[in-house]
Amino acid sequence: MWLPANKEALAKVNIEDDAKRTFYGQLSHSEPAPYAINVAVLYRYVKFAVDKSILQNADPKEAILEAAKEMNDEMARRKKEYSRLLANL
């Protein structure tokens, strides 16, 4: 289930109050994914980390740190690839 990151929208989701409080707490400690031309490409690394933790019993902290490294590598690659276009903005 994907929940909205907007607190007003989250308040309207029909989930138990305990779960809602937990999600509000997570929102207050969360950082958004870095800006990217196509942010969906970056979210796949987070999804891969969650899947790896659940389906392969990987350590969640290690999986998300690996995902962060892969995201950063991808952003560096794209920055280099698109640098000629970004320079003209």
N, C-alpha and C positions, 0 to 999 in steps of 0.2 A: 504494500500500500504506500503510495506517495502522498505525503502530507504537505500542505502549503507552508512556506516559510514566513508568510505574512501572519502576524499574530491575530489580526482582526478576522482573517479568513479561517485560521485554525480554530478560533472560538466557535465558529459555526459548524465545525465537523462533528458528527455524531459519534463520539467515543467517550469512554468512561472518564470521570473527573481525574482519577489517579493517573491514567495514561496521559491526559491532557496536561497535567502539571509537570509530568516528566518531560514531555515534548517542549513545553515552555522553558524548562530549565536547560534543555539542550540548545534551544534557540539562543538563549542568553550567553552561551559559551561557544557558539559556532562561528566559523569564518566562512564566507562565501568562496566558491571556487574562483581562482584568478580569472581576470578578463581574458577572453579568447575570441577569435573570430567565430568559432563554432564551439560553444561551451559544452554541448552534448558530447563532443569527443572526449572532453576531460572527465565528465561524469561517468563515462564507461569504466574508467580506472577505479573509481569508488565502488561501482557495482561489482567489478571483478574482485575487489578486496572483500566485500561482503559475501559474495558467493564462495570465495576461497575459504573464508572463515567458517561458513555454515556447512558447505558441502564437503570440504576436504579437512575439516577440523584444524585449520591453520590458526596460529595465534593471531587474534584480531589486530593487536598493536603492530606486529611485524607486517601483516598484510596491508594495513593502511599506510605504514611508512614506505613500503615497497611501491604502493600505488602513488604516493606523493612524489617519490623519486621518478617514477615513470611519467607522471604528469609534467614534472619540471623538465625532464628530458624532451618530451614531446613539444612543450612550449618553446624550449630553446631551439629545437629543430625548425619549428614553424616560424619563429622570429627570424631565424637566418634565411629561411626560404622566402618569406614575405618581406624581408627588409627593403628590397628595392621598391616595393609598392608602398610600404609604410613611410618611407622617406619622402614621398611626394604628397603626403596628406597635409 
